[in-house]
Amino acid sequence: MAIDFKELCNIICPIIKKMPMHWDGKKCILEMKENNGRHWKQMEWIGWYFEYWCNRNLKGVMEMPCSKKYGNVSFDGYLKIPWDFKSHATQSGDKMVGNDSEATVNAIADFGCVGLIIASGPVVYDNESQEFKKWHDEQKGKITDYVLKNIERGAPSRRRKVSMKISKISFVKLDDDCLKKYSSIHNQGRNSDGKPREPKVLLDLTKIGKHIVYVIDNE
């Protein structure tokens, strides 16, 4: 039986519309910290905050995370198909890194498609004094071994995102056609244990128009 992707969007959309459309980094990080959000210490907080918000607010309609795993890889949620929640800063370009490449291919083979919910918009970056980074480091307390190793090898510190304004939320039906025509392989760096990360899907957001089934426009 074919999946009615738009029908699934209609179930999820009314809940997503209740999400705040302006994310202040300090408030979001403190909210995650105070509510035992697992990834409040991560520098790329915009991605983790969206996942955290969806976990708290979509748990009535979705299984989260998706119980079906592909090796060690899971998707953020499950409602008839696997779903992932992604945040995309518009200043970072037209391409967005998705989930594990092999897991995505296998999930599409099993379910016909994977659902992506992408919150996108402009971000404000930290100032030259890195005040936001210093504040976040104070919240985290002890420096992790991963950070210490980066300092030892002279790895540059990326500018932190201070806030994000959501301009739109797109519901993308990532099927075999979309994957083959509009994505490529993204080779990542290393995990905190030093081992190479598995390749991920790199999706070209400018070319997937017909696969965007539903949009919440906040502009």
C-alpha positions in Angstrom: 0.0 0.0 0.0 1.4 3.4 -1.1 2.2 5.9 1.6 0.1 9.1 1.4 3.0 11.5 2.4 0.8 14.6 2.4 -1.6 12.9 4.8 1.3 12.3 7.2 2.3 16.0 6.8 -1.2 17.0 7.8 -0.9 15.0 11.0 2.5 16.6 12.0 2.1 20.1 10.7 -0.4 21.5 13.3 2.0 20.6 16.0 5.1 21.9 14.3 3.3 25.3 13.7 3.3 25.8 17.5 7.1 25.8 17.6 8.7 29.2 18.4 10.1 30.7 15.2 12.9 32.6 16.8 15.5 30.6 18.7 17.8 32.4 21.1 20.9 30.3 21.7 21.2 30.8 25.4 17.5 30.2 26.1 17.4 27.1 23.9 20.6 25.6 25.5 19.3 26.3 29.0 15.9 24.8 28.1 17.6 21.6 26.9 19.9 21.5 29.9 17.1 22.0 32.4 14.9 19.4 30.8 17.7 16.8 30.4 18.1 17.2 26.7 21.0 14.9 25.8 22.9 17.3 23.5 22.8 20.7 25.1 26.6 20.8 25.2 27.0 20.4 21.5 28.2 23.5 19.6 25.8 23.0 16.7 22.8 23.5 19.0 20.3 24.6 16.3 20.1 21.0 15.0 19.9 19.5 18.5 17.3 22.0 19.6 14.9 21.2 16.7 15.3 17.5 17.5 14.7 18.1 21.2 11.6 20.2 20.5 10.1 17.6 18.2 10.9 14.8 20.7 8.9 16.7 23.4 6.0 17.8 21.2 5.5 15.0 18.6 5.7 12.1 21.0 2.0 11.7 20.9 1.9 11.0 17.2 5.4 9.5 16.5 7.6 6.8 17.8 10.8 8.5 18.7 13.4 7.6 17.9 12.5 5.1 15.2 13.0 1.6 16.7 14.2 0.2 13.4 18.0 0.6 13.1 20.4 0.2 10.3 23.6 -0.9 12.0 24.1 1.7 14.7 22.1 4.3 12.8 18.6 5.3 13.7 16.2 8.0 12.4 14.7 10.7 14.7 11.1 9.4 14.5 8.7 6.9 12.9 5.2 7.5 11.6 4.5 5.0 8.8 8.0 5.9 7.5 11.2 7.0 9.2 11.6 10.8 9.7 14.5 13.1 10.4 14.4 16.6 11.8 17.0 19.0 10.3 17.9 22.6 10.9 19.6 24.5 8.1 21.3 27.9 8.3 20.7 29.7 5.0 24.1 31.4 5.2 25.8 28.0 5.0 24.8 27.5 1.3 22.2 25.5 -0.7 23.3 22.0 0.4 22.4 20.2 3.6 23.9 17.2 5.3 21.4 14.5 6.0 21.6 11.1 7.7 24.0 8.2 7.1 24.1 7.4 3.4 23.8 3.6 3.6 21.1 3.8 6.2 19.1 6.2 4.0 19.4 4.0 1.0 18.2 1.0 3.0 15.4 2.8 4.7 14.1 4.0 1.3 14.3 0.4 0.0 12.2 -0.8 3.0 9.6 2.0 3.2 9.6 3.7 -0.2 10.7 7.0 1.2 12.1 8.9 4.3 10.5 12.1 5.6 12.6 15.1 6.2 11.3 18.1 8.2 13.7 21.0 7.6 13.6 24.2 9.6 15.6 26.8 7.7 16.5 30.4 8.1 19.2 33.0 8.8 21.4 32.8 11.9 23.4 35.3 13.8 27.0 34.4 14.5 29.1 35.0 17.6 31.2 38.2 17.8 34.9 38.4 17.5 35.3 38.2 21.3 33.5 34.8 21.2 31.2 35.9 24.0 28.6 33.2 23.2 31.2 30.5 23.1 32.7 31.6 26.5 29.2 31.5 28.0 28.5 28.0 26.6 31.8 26.8 27.8 31.0 28.1 31.3 27.7 26.2 31.2 29.5 23.0 30.2 32.2 23.2 32.9 34.9 20.6 32.4 36.5 20.5 29.0 36.0 17.2 27.2 38.9 15.0 26.0 37.6 15.6 22.4 38.0 19.3 22.8 41.4 19.0 24.4 42.6 16.8 21.5 41.4 19.5 19.1 43.3 22.2 21.0 46.4 20.0 21.1 46.4 19.5 17.3 45.7 23.2 16.7 42.2 22.7 15.1 40.5 26.1 14.6 37.4 26.9 16.6 34.4 27.5 14.4 32.2 30.5 15.1 29.2 29.7 17.1 25.6 30.4 16.1 24.0 32.8 18.6 20.4 32.8 17.3 18.2 31.6 14.4 15.1 33.0 12.9 13.0 30.3 11.1 11.9 31.5 7.7 10.2 28.3 6.6 9.8 24.6 7.5 9.8 22.2 4.6 8.4 18.7 4.5 10.5 16.7 2.0 9.7 13.3 0.6 13.1 11.8 0.2 12.6 8.8 -2.2 14.9 7.0 -4.6 14.4 9.5 -7.4 15.2 12.5 -5.1 18.2 10.7 -3.7 19.7 9.7 -7.0 19.2 13.0 -8.8 19.7 15.6 -6.2 22.1 14.3 -3.6 25.8 13.4 -3.3 28.0 11.8 -0.7 29.4 13.9 2.1 32.5 12.5 3.8 32.7 13.8 7.4 35.5 14.1 9.8 36.1 12.0 12.9 34.0 11.0 15.9 35.1 11.9 19.4 36.9 8.5 19.6 39.0 9.5 16.6 37.4 7.0 14.2 36.3 8.3 10.8 32.6 9.1 10.5 30.5 7.2 8.0 29.6 9.1 4.8 26.3 11.0 4.9 23.8 12.2 2.3 24.4 15.8 1.0 21.1 17.1 -0.4 20.9 20.0 -2.8 18.0 22.1 -1.5 17.7 24.2 -4.7 16.8 21.2 -6.8 14.3 19.2 -4.8 11.3 21.5 -5.4 8.9 18.7 -6.5 9.8 16.6 -3.5 8.9 19.4 -1.1 5.3 18.3 -0.3 4.4 20.9 2.4 5.8 24.2 3.5 5.1 26.3 6.6 6.2 29.8 5.5 7.1 32.3 8.2 8.4 35.1 5.9 
